Amino acid sequence: MKSLRLTLTALVLSLFVPTAFAQDAPPQTPDVRTIVNKANLAAYYRGEDGKAKVGMTIIDKNGNKRTREFIILRKDVKDGGDQKYFVYFNRPADVRKMVYMVHKHADPAKDDDRWLYMPALDLVRRIAAGDKRTSFVGSDFLYEDVSGRSLEEDTHELTETTDTLFVVKNVPKKPETVEFSYYNVAIDRKTYIPMKMEFYDKDNKLYRVIESKKVEKIQDFPTVVKSVVSNLKTGGRTEMEFSRVTYNINLSENIFTERYLRRPPREAIR
């Protein structure tokens, strides 16, 4: 009888103890492709569309400041795929009514379509593919920073995992088309929001840093509401603060067409 009780006890332990251990085991680290895909969705594809008011402060190495204020609209053609952006500038006077529009293509074989309307000249200018990594309206942000970089343009390697972050190294597949040799992205493990990006030049020296300084949950989406880019070579930095952020507002496809560059719709002005 004693032998029978021991056998039953062993059976019970074999059934339940491994399950208890499994519950306490740490979650398995996702593969790097899963990580960068989730980070891309978290950073650029919240909801089917979105709108925000943006305040930008450009600060040079001496502490002198310039400001920009604009409205940004976004509409996804496909989740994780093509997108459209419309940026309307309200202030200051020298950029008022200026419009920047992007049709972003996830396929790296197809260049993004970018337009800039300059009201002082009443001129619509197409931005060449080679200009996407140039200054966005005189700030330390680049045109490419606004809509993001295609995942297919880089190779990705998970180089570090901490309790709170995944760190991914990204190397351009066509290094001759960009000014950096690689960049690291620190991604929050819970939200998959990119918290810090560090760009290294052709001499492998850190020269540019983008940081998510404040994240809030808006309509159940973790959202960066303050970001800062620092140019370590010039000593300057640019801060962007996002307010009146809304998602899933059913923006019309018609907004993201050339006809509205000169006459922006009400959604883009207010």
C-alpha positions in Angstrom: 0.0 0.0 0.0 2.8 2.4 0.9 4.4 1.6 -2.5 1.2 2.4 -4.2 0.9 5.7 -2.5 4.4 6.7 -3.5 3.7 5.7 -7.1 0.5 7.9 -7.1 2.4 10.8 -5.6 5.1 10.6 -8.2 2.4 10.5 -10.9 0.8 13.6 -9.5 4.1 15.5 -9.3 5.0 14.5 -12.8 1.7 16.0 -14.1 1.7 19.3 -12.2 5.2 20.3 -11.2 6.5 20.8 -14.8 3.6 23.0 -15.5 4.4 25.2 -12.6 8.0 25.5 -13.7 6.9 26.4 -17.2 4.7 29.3 -15.9 7.8 30.7 -14.1 10.1 30.4 -17.1 11.0 33.6 -18.9 9.4 34.2 -22.3 11.4 33.2 -25.3 13.1 36.0 -27.2 11.4 36.6 -30.6 13.6 36.4 -33.7 15.0 39.7 -35.0 12.6 39.9 -37.9 9.6 39.7 -35.6 11.1 42.4 -33.4 11.7 44.9 -36.2 8.3 44.2 -37.7 6.6 44.9 -34.4 8.7 48.0 -33.8 7.8 49.3 -37.3 4.1 48.8 -36.7 4.3 50.4 -33.2 6.2 53.5 -34.5 4.4 54.2 -37.8 1.2 52.2 -38.1 -1.0 53.0 -35.1 -4.6 52.7 -36.2 -5.7 52.9 -39.9 -4.9 56.6 -40.0 -4.0 59.4 -37.6 -3.6 63.2 -37.0 -1.5 65.2 -34.7 -0.4 68.8 -34.0 3.3 69.1 -33.8 5.4 71.8 -32.1 9.1 71.8 -33.2 11.9 73.7 -31.5 15.3 73.9 -33.3 18.2 74.7 -31.0 21.7 75.5 -32.2 24.9 74.9 -30.3 24.7 78.4 -28.8 21.2 77.9 -27.5 19.4 80.0 -30.1 15.9 78.7 -30.8 13.7 78.6 -33.8 10.2 77.1 -33.8 7.8 75.4 -36.3 4.2 74.4 -35.8 2.4 72.0 -38.2 -0.4 69.5 -38.5 0.5 66.0 -39.7 -2.0 63.5 -41.3 -1.3 59.9 -42.0 -3.3 57.2 -43.9 -2.2 53.6 -44.3 -2.7 51.9 -47.6 -1.8 48.6 -46.0 -0.8 47.8 -42.5 3.0 47.5 -42.5 3.1 48.5 -46.1 2.5 51.7 -48.2 1.4 54.9 -46.5 0.5 58.5 -47.2 1.5 61.6 -45.2 0.4 65.2 -45.5 2.1 67.9 -43.4 0.7 71.5 -43.3 2.7 74.3 -41.6 0.9 76.9 -39.6 3.8 78.8 -38.1 6.0 80.9 -38.3 5.2 83.3 -41.1 8.0 82.3 -43.3 6.8 78.7 -43.6 3.0 79.3 -43.2 0.9 77.3 -45.8 3.9 75.3 -46.8 3.0 71.6 -47.4 5.1 68.5 -47.4 3.5 65.3 -48.8 4.8 61.7 -49.0 3.6 58.6 -50.7 5.7 56.0 -48.9 6.4 52.6 -50.6 7.4 49.6 -48.6 9.1 48.0 -51.6 12.7 49.3 -51.6 12.9 48.9 -55.4 10.4 51.8 -55.6 11.4 55.2 -54.4 9.0 57.1 -52.2 7.1 60.0 -53.9 7.7 63.3 -52.1 6.4 66.8 -52.8 7.0 70.2 -51.2 4.7 73.2 -51.8 6.4 76.5 -51.3 3.7 79.2 -51.0 6.1 82.2 -51.4 6.9 81.0 -54.9 3.6 79.2 -55.5 5.7 76.3 -56.5 5.3 72.5 -56.1 8.7 70.7 -56.1 9.3 67.0 -56.2 11.9 65.9 -53.7 14.4 63.6 -55.3 15.1 60.2 -53.8 18.6 61.3 -53.0 17.3 64.2 -50.9 15.3 62.1 -48.4 18.2 62.2 -46.0 18.6 65.9 -46.0 17.3 68.4 -43.3 13.5 68.6 -42.8 12.7 72.3 -42.9 16.0 73.4 -41.4 15.7 71.0 -38.4 18.0 68.2 -37.3 15.3 65.7 -38.4 15.5 64.4 -41.9 12.8 64.0 -44.5 13.1 60.2 -44.1 12.6 60.5 -40.3 9.0 61.8 -40.8 7.7 58.7 -42.5 10.3 56.2 -41.6 12.8 54.0 -43.4 11.8 50.8 -45.2 12.8 47.7 -43.3 13.9 46.1 -46.5 16.7 48.7 -47.0 18.8 47.2 -44.1 19.9 44.0 -42.6 19.0 43.5 -39.0 20.9 41.8 -36.1 19.8 41.4 -32.5 22.9 42.4 -30.6 21.7 42.8 -27.0 18.7 41.8 -24.9 18.1 43.3 -21.4 15.2 43.2 -19.0 13.5 46.1 -20.7 15.0 46.5 -24.2 15.9 44.7 -27.5 18.9 46.3 -29.2 19.1 45.8 -33.0 21.9 46.7 -35.3 20.9 47.8 -38.8 23.3 47.9 -41.7 22.3 49.4 -45.1 22.2 47.0 -48.0 23.3 49.9 -50.3 25.8 51.9 -48.2 26.6 54.2 -51.1 23.1 55.7 -50.8 23.3 56.9 -47.2 25.7 58.9 -45.0 25.8 56.3 -42.1 27.6 53.0 -41.9 25.0 51.5 -39.5 22.6 52.5 -36.7 21.4 50.8 -33.5 17.8 50.9 -32.2 16.9 50.2 -28.6 13.3 48.9 -28.6 11.0 48.7 -25.6 10.2 45.0 -24.9 6.6 45.7 -23.7 5.4 48.3 -26.2 7.9 47.7 -29.1 8.3 51.5 -29.3 11.8 52.5 -30.5 13.2 54.4 -27.6 16.7 55.4 -28.9 18.4 55.3 -32.3 22.1 55.9 -32.7 23.7 56.6 -36.1 27.4 55.9 -36.8 29.2 57.6 -39.7 31.6 56.0 -42.2 34.4 56.1 -39.6 32.1 54.3 -37.2 31.8 57.3 -34.9 28.5 58.2 -33.3 27.2 61.4 -34.8 23.4 61.4 -34.5 20.9 60.3 -31.8 17.1 60.2 -31.9 15.3 59.6 -28.5 11.7 59.0 -27.5 11.5 61.2 -24.4 7.9 60.7 -23.5 5.4 58.0 -24.3 1.7 58.0 -23.5 -1.2 55.6 -24.2 -3.7 57.2 -26.6 -6.7 55.2 -27.8 -4.9 52.1 -26.4 -1.9 52.8 -28.6 1.5 53.6 -26.9 2.4 56.9 -28.6 5.6 59.0 -28.6 4.5 62.5 -27.6 8.0 64.0 -27.3 11.1 63.1 -29.3 14.5 64.7 -29.6 17.2 64.4 -32.2 20.8 65.5 -31.4 23.5 66.2 -34.0 26.7 65.5 -32.3 28.8 67.1 -35.1 27.1 70.5 -35.0 26.1 70.5 -31.4 22.5 71.3 -32.3 19.3 69.5 -31.5 15.6 69.5 -32.4 12.7 68.7 -30.1 9.3 67.7 -31.4 6.2 67.6 -29.1 2.9 66.0 -30.3 -0.5 67.1 -29.1 -4.2 66.5 -30.1 -3.2 63.0 -31.3 -6.1 61.0 -32.7 -6.4 57.7 -34.6 -8.9 56.0 -36.8 -10.6 59.2 -38.0 -11.5 58.0 -41.5 -9.4 60.4 -43.5 -10.3 60.7 -47.2 -7.8 59.4 -49.8 -8.4 62.6 -51.8 -6.5 64.6 -49.2 -3.2 63.0 -50.2 -3.2 64.2 -53.8 -1.4 67.1 -55.6 -4.5 69.1 -56.0 -4.6 69.7 -52.2 -1.0 71.0 -51.9 -2.1 74.5 -52.8 -5.5 74.3 -51.1 -5.2 72.0 -48.1 -8.5 70.6 -46.7 -9.8 71.7 -43.3 -8.6 68.6 -41.6 -5.0 69.6 -42.4 -5.3 73.2 -41.2 -7.0 72.8 -37.8 
